[in-house]
């Protein structure tokens, strides 16, 4: 998934604190991942927001990636 995302009108957007809570990490870690282009986000002016749908998709991709690495190592 691309580092930046676009959100359809009406899609729920959350801030860094809420996204970090959803992912179970610190805001600092989330910001580092975002700055490295590893997690999708939306910039609205100076604001950084995260789409719930994009985060859910990113989580699924990470889980699938981790599963394939375990299978490849076997």
SVG drawing of the C-alpha trace seen along z (x, -y; Angstrom):
<svg xmlns="http://www.w3.org/2000/svg" viewBox="-20 -23 34 49">
<polyline fill="none" stroke="black" stroke-width="0.4" points="0.0,0.0 1.2,-3.5 2.4,-5.7 -0.3,-8.3 -3.9,-7.4 -7.1,-9.2 -10.3,-8.8 -13.7,-8.7 -16.1,-11.4 -17.7,-10.3 -15.0,-7.8 -14.0,-7.9 -10.6,-9.6 -8.7,-9.4 -5.8,-11.3 -2.4,-9.9 -3.3,-9.3 -6.4,-7.3 -4.5,-5.4 -1.7,-4.5 -4.3,-3.2 -5.9,-1.1 -2.5,0.4 -1.3,0.9 1.8,-1.3 3.0,-4.6 2.3,-7.8 6.1,-8.2 6.4,-4.8 3.4,-5.5 4.9,-8.8 8.2,-7.1 6.5,-4.5 4.5,-7.2 7.6,-9.3 9.3,-6.2 6.4,-5.6 5.4,-2.3 1.9,-3.2 -0.9,-4.9 -2.0,-8.4 -3.8,-11.5 -2.5,-15.0 -5.1,-17.7 -3.2,-21.0 -0.9,-20.6 -3.0,-17.8 -2.2,-14.1 -5.1,-11.8 -5.5,-8.0 -8.4,-6.3 -9.9,-3.5 -10.5,-1.5 -6.9,-2.0 -5.5,-1.0 -7.6,2.1 -6.4,3.0 -2.8,2.3 -3.2,4.5 -4.4,7.4 -1.5,6.9 1.0,7.0 -0.7,10.2 -0.5,11.8 3.1,10.8 4.0,12.3 2.2,15.5 4.0,15.9 7.4,15.3 6.7,18.1 5.7,20.5 8.8,19.5 11.1,20.2 9.6,23.7"/>
</svg>
